[in-house]
């Protein structure tokens, strides 16, 4: 049934759009966090807290902006 196929394809496309919107919202949130918090930290493989250096923070912001431009318009 062609109608059933169209409906399934439309549903799959809708799900892809929703997933992309969620990912873009997360990217925007991550970028905002990076921009507004110069003293970020993370837990390393040993379970210890370590500070993210300014160079790495800037690189992370650049990458987030590139991903937003490429995938989120």
N, CA, C and O atoms as a GROMACS GRO file, in nm:
protein
  292
    1UNK      N    1   0.085  -0.119   0.000
    1UNK     CA    2   0.000   0.000   0.000
    1UNK      C    3   0.088   0.124   0.000
    1UNK      O    4   0.166   0.145   0.093
    2UNK      N    5   0.078   0.205  -0.101
    2UNK     CA    6   0.162   0.324  -0.115
    2UNK      C    7   0.133   0.424  -0.005
    2UNK      O    8   0.224   0.494   0.040
    3UNK      N    9   0.010   0.434   0.039
    3UNK     CA   10  -0.025   0.529   0.145
    3UNK      C   11   0.046   0.492   0.275
    3UNK      O   12   0.097   0.579   0.346
    4UNK      N   13   0.050   0.363   0.305
    4UNK     CA   14   0.120   0.318   0.425
    4UNK      C   15   0.268   0.348   0.418
    4UNK      O   16   0.329   0.388   0.518
    5UNK      N   17   0.328   0.329   0.300
    5UNK     CA   18   0.469   0.359   0.282
    5UNK      C   19   0.496   0.507   0.301
    5UNK      O   20   0.594   0.546   0.364
    6UNK      N   21   0.409   0.591   0.244
    6UNK     CA   22   0.424   0.735   0.258
    6UNK      C   23   0.414   0.776   0.405
    6UNK      O   24   0.492   0.858   0.453
    7UNK      N   25   0.320   0.719   0.475
    7UNK     CA   26   0.302   0.752   0.616
    7UNK      C   27   0.425   0.712   0.697
    7UNK      O   28   0.470   0.787   0.782
    8UNK      N   29   0.478   0.594   0.671
    8UNK     CA   30   0.598   0.548   0.742
    8UNK      C   31   0.717   0.638   0.710
    8UNK      O   32   0.795   0.673   0.799
    9UNK      N   33   0.731   0.676   0.583
    9UNK     CA   34   0.841   0.764   0.544
    9UNK      C   35   0.826   0.901   0.608
    9UNK      O   36   0.924   0.960   0.654
   10UNK      N   37   0.703   0.951   0.612
   10UNK     CA   38   0.679   1.082   0.674
   10UNK      C   39   0.709   1.076   0.824
   10UNK      O   40   0.766   1.169   0.880
   11UNK      N   41   0.670   0.966   0.888
   11UNK     CA   42   0.696   0.950   1.031
   11UNK      C   43   0.846   0.943   1.058
   11UNK      O   44   0.895   1.003   1.153
   12UNK      N   45   0.919   0.870   0.975
   12UNK     CA   46   1.064   0.859   0.991
   12UNK      C   47   1.130   0.996   0.973
   12UNK      O   48   1.222   1.032   1.047
   13UNK      N   49   1.084   1.070   0.874
   13UNK     CA   50   1.139   1.204   0.850
   13UNK      C   51   1.109   1.297   0.968
   13UNK      O   52   1.195   1.375   1.009
   14UNK      N   53   0.988   1.288   1.020
   14UNK     CA   54   0.950   1.369   1.136
   14UNK      C   55   1.039   1.336   1.256
   14UNK      O   56   1.083   1.426   1.327
   15UNK      N   57   1.065   1.209   1.277
   15UNK     CA   58   1.151   1.167   1.388
   15UNK      C   59   1.293   1.219   1.370
   15UNK      O   60   1.357   1.260   1.467
   16UNK      N   61   1.344   1.217   1.246
   16UNK     CA   62   1.478   1.269   1.218
   16UNK      C   63   1.485   1.419   1.247
   16UNK      O   64   1.582   1.468   1.304
   17UNK      N   65   1.381   1.492   1.208
   17UNK     CA   66   1.376   1.636   1.232
   17UNK      C   67   1.374   1.665   1.382
   17UNK      O   68   1.445   1.753   1.430
   18UNK      N   69   1.292   1.590   1.456
   18UNK     CA   70   1.284   1.608   1.600
   18UNK      C   71   1.416   1.577   1.668
   18UNK      O   72   1.458   1.648   1.759
   19UNK      N   73   1.483   1.470   1.623
   19UNK     CA   74   1.612   1.434   1.679
   19UNK      C   75   1.715   1.544   1.653
   19UNK      O   76   1.791   1.581   1.742
   20UNK      N   77   1.717   1.596   1.531
   20UNK     CA   78   1.810   1.704   1.498
   20UNK      C   79   1.782   1.828   1.582
   20UNK      O   80   1.875   1.893   1.629
   21UNK      N   81   1.654   1.861   1.601
   21UNK     CA   82   1.618   1.977   1.684
   21UNK      C   83   1.666   1.958   1.827
   21UNK      O   84   1.715   2.053   1.889
   22UNK      N   85   1.653   1.837   1.881
   22UNK     CA   86   1.700   1.808   2.016
   22UNK      C   87   1.852   1.823   2.023
   22UNK      O   88   1.905   1.881   2.118
   23UNK      N   89   1.921   1.769   1.922
   23UNK     CA   90   2.067   1.777   1.921
   23UNK      C   91   2.113   1.922   1.907
   23UNK      O   92   2.212   1.962   1.970
   24UNK      N   93   2.045   2.001   1.826
   24UNK     CA   94   2.080   2.141   1.809
   24UNK      C   95   2.056   2.220   1.938
   24UNK      O   96   2.136   2.306   1.975
   25UNK      N   97   1.946   2.189   2.007
   25UNK     CA   98   1.919   2.255   2.134
   25UNK      C   99   2.029   2.222   2.235
   25UNK      O  100   2.073   2.309   2.310
   26UNK      N  101   2.074   2.097   2.236
   26UNK     CA  102   2.182   2.056   2.327
   26UNK      C  103   2.311   2.128   2.291
   26UNK      O  104   2.384   2.173   2.380
   27UNK      N  105   2.341   2.138   2.162
   27UNK     CA  106   2.462   2.210   2.119
   27UNK      C  107   2.457   2.356   2.163
   27UNK      O  108   2.556   2.409   2.212
   28UNK      N  109   2.341   2.420   2.146
   28UNK     CA  110   2.327   2.561   2.187
   28UNK      C  111   2.348   2.575   2.339
   28UNK      O  112   2.413   2.669   2.385
   29UNK      N  113   2.291   2.482   2.413
   29UNK     CA  114   2.305   2.484   2.559
   29UNK      C  115   2.451   2.464   2.599
   29UNK      O  116   2.502   2.533   2.687
   30UNK      N  117   2.519   2.369   2.535
   30UNK     CA  118   2.660   2.343   2.564
   30UNK      C  119   2.745   2.466   2.532
   30UNK      O  120   2.834   2.502   2.609
   31UNK      N  121   2.718   2.530   2.417
   31UNK     CA  122   2.794   2.648   2.378
   31UNK      C  123   2.772   2.760   2.478
   31UNK      O  124   2.867   2.828   2.517
   32UNK      N  125   2.649   2.779   2.520
   32UNK     CA  126   2.619   2.883   2.619
   32UNK      C  127   2.695   2.858   2.749
   32UNK      O  128   2.750   2.950   2.810
   33UNK      N  129   2.698   2.732   2.791
   33UNK     CA  130   2.773   2.696   2.913
   33UNK      C  131   2.921   2.727   2.896
   33UNK      O  132   2.984   2.783   2.986
   34UNK      N  133   2.977   2.691   2.781
   34UNK     CA  134   3.118   2.717   2.756
   34UNK      C  135   3.147   2.867   2.755
   34UNK      O  136   3.248   2.912   2.810
   35UNK      N  137   3.059   2.944   2.694
   35UNK     CA  138   3.080   3.088   2.684
   35UNK      C  139   3.069   3.159   2.819
   35UNK      O  140   3.142   3.255   2.846
   36UNK      N  141   2.979   3.112   2.902
   36UNK     CA  142   2.948   3.182   3.027
   36UNK      C  143   3.026   3.131   3.149
   36UNK      O  144   3.014   3.188   3.257
   37UNK      N  145   3.104   3.026   3.132
   37UNK     CA  146   3.175   2.967   3.246
   37UNK      C  147   3.321   2.942   3.211
   37UNK      O  148   3.357   2.833   3.166
   38UNK      N  149   3.406   3.043   3.232
   38UNK     CA  150   3.547   3.026   3.196
   38UNK      C  151   3.622   2.926   3.284
   38UNK      O  152   3.731   2.882   3.248
   39UNK      N  153   3.566   2.888   3.397
   39UNK     CA  154   3.634   2.795   3.487
   39UNK      C  155   3.562   2.662   3.492
   39UNK      O  156   3.515   2.620   3.598
   40UNK      N  157   3.553   2.597   3.380
   40UNK     CA  158   3.486   2.468   3.372
   40UNK      C  159   3.578   2.356   3.415
   40UNK      O  160   3.700   2.364   3.402
   41UNK      N  161   3.518   2.251   3.466
   41UNK     CA  162   3.594   2.132   3.503
   41UNK      C  163   3.525   2.008   3.454
   41UNK      O  164   3.410   2.012   3.409
   42UNK      N  165   3.595   1.897   3.463
   42UNK     CA  166   3.539   1.767   3.425
   42UNK      C  167   3.606   1.660   3.509
   42UNK      O  168   3.710   1.683   3.571
   43UNK      N  169   3.546   1.544   3.509
   43UNK     CA  170   3.602   1.430   3.580
   43UNK      C  171   3.686   1.350   3.481
   43UNK      O  172   3.638   1.313   3.374
   44UNK      N  173   3.812   1.324   3.516
   44UNK     CA  174   3.899   1.250   3.426
   44UNK      C  175   3.878   1.099   3.444
   44UNK      O  176   3.793   1.056   3.521
   45UNK      N  177   3.956   1.020   3.372
   45UNK     CA  178   3.942   0.874   3.374
   45UNK      C  179   3.967   0.815   3.513
   45UNK      O  180   3.916   0.708   3.545
   46UNK      N  181   4.047   0.885   3.595
   46UNK     CA  182   4.077   0.836   3.731
   46UNK      C  183   3.972   0.880   3.832
   46UNK      O  184   3.984   0.851   3.951
   47UNK      N  185   3.868   0.951   3.783
   47UNK     CA  186   3.763   0.997   3.874
   47UNK      C  187   3.799   1.126   3.946
   47UNK      O  188   3.729   1.167   4.038
   48UNK      N  189   3.907   1.191   3.905
   48UNK     CA  190   3.950   1.316   3.967
   48UNK      C  191   3.897   1.434   3.887
   48UNK      O  192   3.882   1.427   3.765
   49UNK      N  193   3.869   1.543   3.958
   49UNK     CA  194   3.822   1.664   3.892
   49UNK      C  195   3.942   1.739   3.835
   49UNK      O  196   4.043   1.756   3.903
   50UNK      N  197   3.930   1.783   3.709
   50UNK     CA  198   4.036   1.862   3.648
   50UNK      C  199   3.974   1.982   3.578
   50UNK      O  200   3.862   1.976   3.529
   51UNK      N  201   4.048   2.089   3.575
   51UNK     CA  202   3.999   2.212   3.513
   51UNK      C  203   4.028   2.209   3.364
   51UNK      O  204   4.134   2.164   3.320
   52UNK      N  205   3.932   2.258   3.285
   52UNK     CA  206   3.951   2.271   3.142
   52UNK      C  207   4.025   2.402   3.118
   52UNK      O  208   3.980   2.508   3.161
   53UNK      N  209   4.138   2.395   3.050
   53UNK     CA  210   4.217   2.514   3.022
   53UNK      C  211   4.148   2.605   2.922
   53UNK      O  212   4.058   2.563   2.849
   54UNK      N  213   4.191   2.731   2.919
   54UNK     CA  214   4.129   2.830   2.831
   54UNK      C  215   4.143   2.793   2.684
   54UNK      O  216   4.049   2.810   2.607
   55UNK      N  217   4.259   2.743   2.644
   55UNK     CA  218   4.279   2.704   2.504
   55UNK      C  219   4.181   2.593   2.465
   55UNK      O  220   4.121   2.597   2.357
   56UNK      N  221   4.166   2.496   2.552
   56UNK     CA  222   4.073   2.386   2.523
   56UNK      C  223   3.929   2.436   2.522
   56UNK      O  224   3.850   2.393   2.438
   57UNK      N  225   3.895   2.525   2.614
   57UNK     CA  226   3.759   2.581   2.618
   57UNK      C  227   3.729   2.656   2.488
   57UNK      O  228   3.621   2.642   2.432
   58UNK      N  229   3.827   2.735   2.440
   58UNK     CA  230   3.808   2.808   2.315
   58UNK      C  231   3.790   2.710   2.197
   58UNK      O  232   3.707   2.733   2.110
   59UNK      N  233   3.868   2.604   2.196
   59UNK     CA  234   3.857   2.503   2.091
   59UNK      C  235   3.721   2.434   2.096
   59UNK      O  236   3.661   2.407   1.992
   60UNK      N  237   3.672   2.407   2.215
   60UNK     CA  238   3.541   2.344   2.230
   60UNK      C  239   3.430   2.438   2.181
   60UNK      O  240   3.334   2.393   2.119
   61UNK      N  241   3.443   2.569   2.208
   61UNK     CA  242   3.346   2.665   2.160
   61UNK      C  243   3.348   2.673   2.007
   61UNK      O  244   3.243   2.679   1.944
   62UNK      N  245   3.467   2.673   1.950
   62UNK     CA  246   3.480   2.678   1.804
   62UNK      C  247   3.414   2.556   1.742
   62UNK      O  248   3.341   2.569   1.644
   63UNK      N  249   3.440   2.440   1.797
   63UNK     CA  250   3.381   2.316   1.745
   63UNK      C  251   3.229   2.319   1.757
   63UNK      O  252   3.159   2.279   1.664
   64UNK      N  253   3.177   2.366   1.869
   64UNK     CA  254   3.032   2.374   1.888
   64UNK      C  255   2.970   2.470   1.787
   64UNK      O  256   2.865   2.440   1.731
   65UNK      N  257   3.035   2.584   1.763
   65UNK     CA  258   2.983   2.680   1.664
   65UNK      C  259   2.983   2.619   1.524
   65UNK      O  260   2.888   2.638   1.448
   66UNK      N  261   3.089   2.546   1.490
   66UNK     CA  262   3.097   2.482   1.358
   66UNK      C  263   2.985   2.379   1.342
   66UNK      O  264   2.921   2.372   1.237
   67UNK      N  265   2.962   2.301   1.446
   67UNK     CA  266   2.856   2.200   1.439
   67UNK      C  267   2.720   2.267   1.425
   67UNK      O  268   2.635   2.219   1.349
   68UNK      N  269   2.698   2.377   1.497
   68UNK     CA  270   2.572   2.449   1.485
   68UNK      C  271   2.554   2.502   1.342
   68UNK      O  272   2.446   2.491   1.285
   69UNK      N  273   2.660   2.558   1.286
   69UNK     CA  274   2.652   2.610   1.149
   69UNK      C  275   2.625   2.499   1.049
   69UNK      O  276   2.545   2.517   0.957
   70UNK      N  277   2.692   2.386   1.064
   70UNK     CA  278   2.682   2.277   0.969
   70UNK      C  279   2.550   2.200   0.978
   70UNK      O  280   2.494   2.161   0.875
   71UNK      N  281   2.500   2.180   1.098
   71UNK     CA  282   2.386   2.090   1.116
   71UNK      C  283   2.256   2.160   1.156
   71UNK      O  284   2.147   2.104   1.141
   72UNK      N  285   2.269   2.282   1.206
   72UNK     CA  286   2.150   2.347   1.261
   72UNK      C  287   2.112   2.475   1.187
   72UNK      O  288   2.018   2.544   1.227
   73UNK      N  289   2.184   2.506   1.082
   73UNK     CA  290   2.148   2.624   1.003
   73UNK      C  291   2.176   2.746   1.075
   73UNK      O  292   2.152   2.855   1.024
   0.00000   0.00000   0.00000
